[in-house]
Amino acid sequence: MFTVRRWWERYGTQTLLIGLAIGTAAIVRQTQGVWLMETYQGLTRPFQGNPNQAALQIENAQVLELQQRLIELQNRNQRLEELLGLVQGKKPEALPAPVIGRSADHWWQQIILGRGSQDGVQVNSVVMAPGGVVGRVSQVSPHASRVVLLSDAANQVGVTVSRSRATGYMKGQTGENAGTQVIMQFFDKVPDVRKGDTVVTSSFSSKFPAGLPVGRIESIDLSKSPAPEAIIQLTAPIGSLEWVAVYPPGVPNQADALPNPEPSPSSSFAPSPSPSAQP
């Protein structure tokens, strides 16, 4: 009796655990784990959310998706209405054109339009958007065309300060503000220019008709060499174009774009400091 008691005290607990494990394994095998799964679900159910909550979350996600799509459609409709107003407010030659292509490494230099020669687009056609001039057509195929943007650093365009008639040429720039701002270099050594002045295309430009709105003077540096410079904030949203209006070369003219005041008697004109530039 004493020997059995000592054996039980020494091995009894281990024997019970082994027996319990063997019994549990047999039950799981016979029931294919159903009993164990039900037990687990019963123990964890208080910590699980309401089954209807998952369905509610899916429904809310679908509603949010529909709301986002509606907002996008409203934004597109607003841009199309703005473009339609631009086209209707100009001459009937205006052709609405979608922007269908834009290279990441030439984002501020050029865009591709979904209109071509079969739609009446020509090389040197003027491209505008709500806010002002965007660029001009450089290449045309039957169903598409390439546009050189004002913000292209290699592009030079003759421009005029509308208030004072101070004249110069503008060119795109690289860096942080590329696409939203351009540089204007004046022909006069001491130009009459102020921050906020409106800048339009010049009658000396060989690329655009005179008087098309370009932007507003953001800052001025009269000490710049070889000629004074100003930063122009472009008024056309060149960085986010989706639709534009295309005009034949020479259209729209100054009267269609923006009225200019009479030339100031104090303004003067001198040759470009860069003879090779042809704005």
C-alpha positions in Angstrom: 0.0 0.0 0.0 2.8 2.3 0.9 4.6 1.5 -2.4 1.4 2.3 -4.4 1.0 5.6 -2.6 4.5 6.6 -3.3 4.2 5.7 -6.9 1.0 7.8 -7.2 2.5 10.8 -5.6 5.4 10.6 -8.0 3.7 9.7 -11.3 0.0 10.2 -10.7 -0.2 13.8 -12.1 1.8 12.8 -15.2 -0.4 9.8 -15.7 -3.6 11.9 -15.5 -2.3 14.5 -18.0 -1.2 11.8 -20.4 -4.6 10.1 -20.2 -6.4 13.5 -20.7 -4.3 14.2 -23.7 -5.0 10.8 -25.2 -8.7 11.1 -24.6 -8.9 14.6 -26.1 -7.0 13.5 -29.2 -9.4 10.6 -29.6 -12.5 12.9 -29.3 -11.0 15.4 -31.8 -10.2 12.6 -34.3 -13.7 11.1 -34.1 -15.5 14.5 -34.4 -12.9 15.9 -36.9 -12.3 18.9 -34.6 -15.9 20.2 -34.6 -16.2 20.0 -30.8 -12.9 21.8 -30.3 -13.9 24.5 -32.8 -17.3 25.0 -31.2 -15.7 25.3 -27.8 -13.2 27.9 -29.2 -15.9 29.9 -30.8 -18.0 29.8 -27.6 -15.0 31.1 -25.6 -14.1 33.9 -28.0 -17.6 35.0 -29.1 -17.8 37.7 -26.3 -14.6 39.3 -27.8 -15.9 39.3 -31.4 -17.8 42.1 -32.9 -21.4 42.0 -34.1 -21.6 40.0 -37.4 -23.7 42.8 -38.8 -20.9 45.3 -38.2 -18.8 43.9 -41.0 -21.7 44.2 -43.4 -22.2 47.8 -42.2 -18.6 48.6 -42.8 -18.8 47.3 -46.4 -21.9 49.3 -47.0 -20.3 52.4 -45.7 -17.2 51.9 -47.9 -19.5 51.5 -50.9 -21.3 54.7 -50.1 -18.0 56.5 -49.6 -16.8 55.3 -53.0 -20.0 56.5 -54.7 -19.6 59.9 -52.9 -16.0 60.2 -54.2 -17.1 59.3 -57.7 -19.8 61.9 -57.6 -17.3 64.6 -56.4 -15.0 63.7 -59.3 -17.8 63.9 -61.8 -18.9 67.3 -60.4 -15.3 68.6 -60.6 -15.0 67.4 -64.2 -18.4 69.0 -65.1 -17.2 72.3 -63.6 -14.0 72.3 -65.6 -16.0 71.5 -68.8 -18.4 74.3 -68.0 -15.5 76.7 -67.6 -14.0 75.6 -70.9 -17.4 75.9 -72.6 -17.7 79.4 -71.3 -14.3 80.2 -72.6 -15.1 78.8 -76.0 -18.5 80.5 -76.2 -17.0 83.8 -75.1 -14.5 83.8 -77.9 -14.7 83.4 -81.7 -16.5 80.3 -83.1 -13.1 79.0 -84.3 -12.4 77.7 -80.8 -12.1 73.9 -80.7 -12.4 72.1 -77.4 -9.7 69.4 -77.0 -9.0 66.9 -74.3 -5.5 66.4 -72.8 -4.7 62.8 -73.4 -1.0 62.5 -72.8 1.7 64.0 -70.6 5.1 62.7 -70.0 6.4 62.7 -66.4 9.9 63.8 -67.5 8.4 66.6 -69.7 5.5 67.6 -67.5 6.1 71.3 -67.8 7.3 71.2 -71.4 4.5 69.7 -73.5 1.1 68.0 -73.6 -0.7 65.8 -76.1 -4.2 66.7 -77.2 -6.8 64.3 -78.5 -7.5 66.5 -81.6 -5.5 66.5 -84.8 -5.4 67.7 -88.4 -8.7 66.0 -89.2 -10.3 68.2 -86.5 -8.8 71.4 -87.9 -5.8 71.7 -85.6 -2.7 73.2 -87.3 0.9 73.8 -86.4 1.2 77.1 -84.4 -2.5 76.9 -83.3 -3.0 78.8 -80.1 -4.0 76.8 -77.1 -5.8 78.4 -74.2 -7.5 77.4 -70.9 -9.6 79.3 -68.4 -7.1 81.9 -67.0 -5.1 82.5 -70.1 -2.8 81.2 -72.8 -1.3 77.7 -72.3 1.0 77.2 -75.3 1.0 76.5 -79.1 0.8 73.4 -81.2 4.2 72.2 -82.5 3.3 68.9 -84.2 0.1 67.5 -85.7 -1.1 64.1 -86.7 -4.5 63.1 -88.0 -6.0 62.5 -84.6 -3.6 64.1 -82.0 -1.3 67.1 -81.6 1.6 68.1 -79.4 1.6 71.4 -77.6 4.7 73.3 -76.4 3.8 74.9 -73.0 4.6 78.4 -71.8 6.3 76.9 -68.9 8.9 75.1 -71.1 12.3 76.5 -70.1 13.4 76.5 -73.7 10.4 78.5 -74.8 10.6 82.3 -75.2 7.6 84.5 -75.8 7.3 88.2 -76.2 5.2 89.8 -73.5 4.0 93.2 -72.3 3.0 94.7 -69.0 -0.6 95.8 -69.7 -0.6 98.9 -67.5 2.6 100.5 -68.5 3.4 98.8 -71.8 6.8 97.8 -70.5 8.0 95.1 -72.9 10.3 92.1 -72.7 10.2 88.3 -73.2 9.3 85.5 -70.9 10.8 82.0 -70.5 10.0 79.0 -68.4 12.1 78.0 -65.4 13.2 74.8 -63.7 13.0 73.9 -60.1 10.4 74.2 -57.4 8.1 76.7 -59.2 8.4 75.3 -62.7 4.9 75.2 -64.3 3.4 77.9 -62.1 5.8 80.8 -62.6 7.9 82.0 -65.5 10.7 84.7 -65.8 10.2 87.9 -67.7 13.3 89.8 -68.8 12.7 93.4 -69.7 14.1 95.3 -72.7 14.2 98.6 -70.7 16.9 99.2 -68.1 14.3 100.8 -65.7 10.9 99.3 -66.6 7.7 100.7 -65.2 6.4 97.6 -63.5 4.7 96.8 -60.2 3.7 93.7 -58.3 0.3 92.6 -59.4 0.5 94.1 -62.9 -1.1 92.0 -65.6 1.1 90.6 -68.3 -0.1 89.8 -71.8 1.5 88.5 -75.0 3.2 91.3 -77.0 2.7 92.6 -80.5 6.4 91.8 -81.0 5.8 88.1 -80.4 6.2 85.9 -83.5 4.5 83.0 -81.8 1.2 84.4 -80.4 -1.3 87.1 -81.2 -1.0 90.3 -79.0 -3.0 90.7 -75.9 -3.5 87.2 -74.7 -3.5 87.0 -70.9 -0.4 85.3 -69.5 -0.2 86.1 -65.7 0.6 88.6 -63.1 3.8 90.1 -61.7 4.7 88.3 -58.5 8.1 89.9 -57.8 10.7 92.2 -59.4 14.5 92.3 -59.5 15.7 95.5 -61.1 19.3 94.8 -60.2 19.4 91.6 -62.3 22.1 91.5 -65.0 22.2 91.9 -68.0 18.6 93.2 -67.7 15.9 93.6 -65.0 13.7 90.5 -64.4 10.3 89.8 -62.9 8.6 86.6 -61.8 5.2 86.1 -63.5 2.6 83.9 -61.8 0.8 82.1 -64.6 -3.0 82.4 -64.5 -3.7 79.3 -66.5 -3.6 76.0 -64.5 -0.9 74.5 -66.6 -0.1 71.8 -64.0 -3.7 70.4 -64.0 -4.9 70.7 -67.6 -7.6 68.3 -68.7 -9.4 70.3 -71.4 -8.2 73.2 -73.5 -9.5 75.4 -76.3 -7.5 75.4 -79.6 -7.6 78.4 -82.0 -6.2 78.6 -85.5 -2.9 80.5 -85.8 -3.5 84.2 -85.2 -6.7 83.7 -83.3 -8.0 84.9 -80.9 -6.8 88.4 -81.4 -6.2 91.1 -78.8 -9.8 92.3 -78.7 -11.0 88.8 -77.9 -8.5 88.2 -75.1 -8.0 91.2 -72.9 -8.3 95.0 -73.5 -5.1 96.9 -73.1 -4.7 100.5 -72.2 -3.1 103.1 -74.5 0.7 103.0 -74.7 2.4 105.0 -72.1 4.6 107.9 -73.5 7.3 107.0 -71.0 7.7 103.5 -72.3 10.5 102.7 -74.7 11.6 99.8 -76.6 15.2 98.5 -77.1 16.6 95.4 -78.8 16.5 92.2 -76.8 19.6 91.6 -74.7 19.7 88.2 -76.2 19.9 88.6 -80.0 19.5 84.9 -80.6 16.2 84.8 -78.8 13.2 85.2 -81.0 10.1 85.6 -78.8 
